[in-house]
């Protein structure tokens, strides 16, 4: 009953100024320059050295009430978590999948005042694991509003009380890039992963023009098996169906 009361209070206070919004976020993530990131955004890194591999962030409280926030290491791949430095209220050198932080029993959360960000200036993610076999290192972190016991307050239709951010490191510079800020692609476990904001058409062919693959991809995350194209120099062509604009990239499959 206490969790429900807290959630209803958050909803009431937050929605007074957002009566016509369908879904609003109680918390959002931004960098030190105040730039906001969308839910499920992927932070991309091609280095494991400081400061290039470090991302310092702030969590903003968009409600009209002081809230408590924790961060869960929801998942990771290409790593065992031991070489991720996570700071949120406290710093941890090595993280565990499924664990929420802070893990201080006396205060297992970070207070954030209404309309403000956390007090700490150095909260960050910093990966030093280069991975194995050319595969990327990927983390998913989920911030969420909690009650005084550190238990999550579950989101409702009108108010999203959690926020997810992805951290991606890839050493495969020939196969890890963005296209027109709307398309991101990288190599993972013998697959070409393409994230796109709209429906696109792709082709893969070699430098002599031999076509290996052509496929229509839908908006969102797409996975394409390219195991049979290992160690090849290829041309990757993207055509956006909205305006028929074509972009090409030369890639080397690891």
N, C-alpha and C positions, 0 to 999 in steps of 0.2 A: 504493500500500500504506500510506503514511504517513497519508493522509486517512482510509482505512478504519479504521486503528488508533485514530485520534483519535475518530472517530465511535463506534466500539464502546466506547471508554473512557467517553465521555459517556453513552451509553445505560446502561452498567453502573452507573455512579455515580448516575445520576438515577433509575433504575428500582428501586433497592434499596428505596426508601421508597414506591414506587408500583407494586407488583407487580400490582395488579388494575386499573390504569388502562389503557384502550384506546389513547388518544392523549394525550400530555403535551407541553407546550410548554417547550422549553429556554429561551426568552426571551419576555417579555411587556412591554407598554408601560403606563406609568401616568403620572398627572400629579403635580404637586409635593405634592399632598395625600395621595398614596398610593392614589388611586382607580385601579383596573385597568380596561383597555379590552379588549374581545374582539377576536379576530383578524378583520380586514376591517371594523372599525368605521369609520364616517364622522364626521369632525370637521366641524361645520357653522359657517360664518361669514357674517355679513351686512355686514361692514365690511372695509375695506382699510387702516384706520388702526391704529397702535400705541396701546395694547396689545391692543385688541379683536380684531385679526386674528392675533395671535401666540399660539402654543401651545407652552409649555415642557414637556418630557417627560423621563422617565427610562426606560431599558431595564433590566429586572430579569433577572438570571441566576438561573434556577430550578434549575440543576444543582449538583453538589457539587464542581465544578472551575472554576478560572478559565478564561474563554473569550475569544475575539476576535470582535468584531461589526462588520459594515459595514452601510450602508444604500444601497439601489439606488433610483433614481428610475425606477420601473417604467413609468409612463406619465403623460401629462398631456393636457388638452384645454382649449380656450378660451383658450390662452396659449402663448407660446413658451418659457416657463421662465425668462426673463431677470429677472423681478421676484419670484422666490421666494428668500427668504433661508433657507438650510438650515444648521443648525449641528449637527454630531455629531462631537465631538472637535475639529474645526476649523469655521470658518464660511465659507460660500460664498454670494456674492451673484450669483445666477443659476445655474441647474442645467441639465443635459443629460439628455434621455431615454435610458435604458439605462445611464447612468453610475453607478458605485458610489462612495461616499464613506466615509471620507476618501480623498484621492488622493495622500497623502504616500507617496512610494515607499519611504522608510525605514521607515514603520510605517503601512500602509494599513488600519488597523483600530483599534478602541477596546477596550482590555482591560476586562473586568468580572469582579470577584471573585465567588466562589461565594456565592449567596444575597444578593447586593448589586446596586447599580446603578452606572452609570458615575460617575466622580469629578466630572466637570464639572457645574456647576449651571445653565448657561445654554443647553443644547442645545434648539433650538426650530425650528418652522416659522413663516414669516411671509410672506404673500403681499400684494403691493401692486398687483397687476394687476386692474383693474376689468373686464377682458374687453371683448368687442365685441358689439353687437346684443342686449344683454340676456341673452346666454348665460352660464351659470356657468363658473367656472374650477375645474377639478378636477385633483387630483394623486393618484397612488398611490405610496406609499413602502413598500418591503419591506426589513425588517431581516433579516439572516441571520448565522449563525455561520460563521466562516472559519477556515482553517488559517493557519500562520505566513507564508504567501506572499500572503494575502488572497483565496485561492480558496475558493469556497463549499463547505461540508460539507453534502451533500445529506441531506434528511430521510428517515427510514425510517418504517415503519408505526407503531412504538411511540413515536417521539420526533420531534416537529415542530421543526426547527431554524431556521425562518424565521417572520416575523410581519409582517402587512400592515396598514397604516393608510391611510385615505383623507382628503384635505383638500378640502373643498368650499366655495367662495365663490359666493354668488348675491346679486345686487342686487335681484332680483325678489321683494320682500318679500311681495307679494300672492300669490305662487305658490311659496312655499318655507317649509315648516312641518313640525311633527310633530303627530301625533294620538295622545293617550293613551300617549305614549312607545313605542308599538308600530308606528306607521306614520309614515314620512317620505316627503315628496313634494317635487319641484322640477321646474322647466322646463328642458329642454335640447334645442336643435336641433329645435324644433317638436314636441317630444314631452313628454308628462307622464310623469315617472319616479316610480314608487311602489315603495318598499321596505317590506315588511310582514313581521311575525313569524309570521303565520298566514294562512290563506285568508280573503279578504274579498270583498265585493260592492260595487262602486262605481257611482254614477250621476252624470252631468253634465247639468245643466239650467239654463236662464236664470231671471232673476228673475220671469218670468211663468209659470214652471212647465213650459215646453217642454223635453221630454227630448231630449238630443242623443246620449247614450251610456249604456249600462249593460253591465257586464262583471264576470265573476268573475275575481279575481286570485289566483294561487297564492303561497305563501310564498316570499320572496326578492325579487329585483329584477324589476320589470315595466315595460315601455315601451309607451306608448299614443300613437299619432299624433293630435295635435290641431291640425294645421296649418290645418284648415278653420274653427277656432274662434278665430282670431287677433283680438285687440282686443275680446273680448267679456267682459262681466261675468257670471260663472257661479256656480252653487252646486255644490260638490263634496261628495257624500254617501258616507260609508263605513259599511258594515254588516259587523260581524264575525260570521262564521257560527257561531262557538262559543257566543256568548251573545246573538246578535241585537241587540247594542248598536249604535245609529246615531249617528254624529257628522257634523256638516256644517261646511263652511268656505266662505266667500265668497272667490272668487279673480278676478283680472283677468289674462287671457291677454295677454302682451306682443305 
